[in-house]
Each structure stands twice: as structure tokens, then as C-alpha cells.
Amino acid sequence: MKAIRRLLVILVTLNLFDASNATARTFTSSDGRTLEAEIATVQGDDVVLKVGIKAYTVPISRLSEADQKFIQEWKKERKKNLIPDLEVEISSGSNKSSDRKGDFDDREGSFDFT
């Protein structure tokens, strides 16, 4: 239970850190219209742009070539930041307090994130 709690704290911290680094950018559509927004997420061929508390889903292909490149770099950076380098060591053993062998109750295990 402690490990799950620790993992949740780490994930929440990463999300807060990521959200605090969000910066607004001027996005330009292929027809020249502009929008000052932050990228909320990318869903397939669409980008969700956040303006204040509103979010707009825009096809990536409707944005300028520079914005399309920026979105691709943003996706790479976000993916790199969201997948932490973790090693998990798992050890298992049996609980000697049980007389029955092979019972699920006599197994114990632990793991640590390193």
C-alpha cells in the first residue's frame, strides 16, 4: 500500500511540474488566423489547445508547418517526461509461520523502486 501511495505522489508531482511548465504560444492556421493557446494534449491527428478554461480540438493538418513541427517535438518531449526510468526489484519468499505448503497464504513478496 505504501508503494502505491508513493507512486501516486510521484505521478501527481510530475503532472503538477508539467502543468507549471506549460507556456502559451501563438498558433497559426493554414489560412492565417492566429490563436494564443497552450497544448493540453494530442489525440491522434488532433491537438487540444487550451485558452483559459476553454479547450478547442483542432486538426493538426490545419495548422502551419512550424506549428506542426512544434507539436511533434512537444509530443516527443512529453512522452520522454511521462515515462520515468524505473527499475523494479522483486523478491519473493514464503512465510514460515504457516504449516501448509503451497498455500497462497504462505507466500510473501516485496518490491522496491530504485
C-alpha positions in Angstrom: 0.0 0.0 0.0 2.9 2.4 0.8 4.4 1.7 -2.7 1.1 2.6 -4.4 0.8 5.8 -2.3 4.4 6.7 -3.2 3.8 6.1 -6.9 0.7 8.3 -6.8 2.6 11.1 -5.1 5.3 10.8 -7.8 2.7 10.9 -10.6 0.8 13.8 -9.2 4.1 15.7 -8.7 5.1 15.0 -12.3 1.7 16.3 -13.5 2.0 19.5 -11.5 5.5 20.1 -12.7 4.5 19.5 -16.3 1.5 21.8 -15.9 3.6 24.6 -14.4 5.9 24.5 -17.4 3.0 25.0 -19.9 3.5 28.2 -21.8 1.2 29.9 -24.2 2.2 30.0 -27.8 0.7 31.7 -30.9 -0.6 29.0 -33.2 -1.3 29.9 -36.8 -3.8 28.1 -39.0 -3.1 27.4 -42.7 -5.5 30.3 -43.7 -3.5 32.8 -41.5 -5.7 33.0 -38.4 -3.9 33.0 -35.1 -4.7 31.8 -31.6 -2.8 32.3 -28.3 -3.1 28.9 -26.6 -1.3 26.1 -24.7 -1.2 22.5 -25.8 -3.4 20.4 -23.5 -2.9 17.1 -25.3 -2.6 15.4 -28.6 -5.2 12.9 -29.7 -4.4 11.1 -32.9 -4.4 13.7 -35.7 -5.9 16.4 -33.5 -4.4 18.7 -30.9 -6.4 20.1 -28.0 -5.5 23.7 -27.4 -6.3 25.3 -24.1 -7.3 29.0 -24.0 -8.0 30.0 -20.4 -10.6 27.4 -19.2 -11.8 26.5 -22.7 -10.3 23.8 -24.8 -10.5 23.6 -28.6 -9.8 20.5 -30.7 -8.0 21.4 -33.9 -6.8 19.1 -36.7 -3.0 19.3 -36.7 -3.1 19.4 -40.5 -4.9 22.8 -40.3 -2.0 24.5 -38.5 1.1 26.0 -40.1 4.1 23.8 -40.8 6.1 25.4 -38.0 3.2 24.6 -35.5 3.0 21.0 -36.8 6.8 20.6 -36.1 6.3 22.2 -32.7 3.5 19.8 -31.8 5.6 16.8 -32.9 8.5 18.0 -30.7 6.0 18.6 -27.8 4.8 15.0 -28.1 8.3 13.6 -28.0 9.2 15.7 -25.0 6.0 14.9 -23.2 6.4 11.2 -23.8 10.0 11.3 -22.6 8.9 13.2 -19.4 6.0 10.9 -18.7 7.9 7.6 -18.8 10.2 7.6 -15.8 13.3 5.4 -15.7 12.5 2.9 -13.0 14.0 -0.4 -12.1 11.8 -2.7 -10.0 13.4 -5.4 -7.9 11.1 -8.2 -6.9 11.8 -10.7 -4.2 9.6 -13.4 -3.0 9.7 -15.9 -0.3 7.5 -17.9 2.0 6.1 -17.1 5.4 7.5 -19.7 7.8 4.5 -19.3 10.2 2.2 -21.5 8.1 2.3 -25.3 8.3 0.7 -25.8 4.9 3.0 -25.8 2.0 1.9 -24.4 -1.4 -1.0 -22.5 0.2 -1.3 -19.0 -1.2 -1.3 -17.6 2.3 2.3 -18.7 2.9 3.8 -16.6 0.1 5.0 -13.1 0.6 6.8 -10.7 -1.6 8.0 -7.2 -1.9 9.3 -4.8 -4.5 11.2 -1.5 -4.4 11.5 1.2 -7.0 15.2 2.1 -7.5 
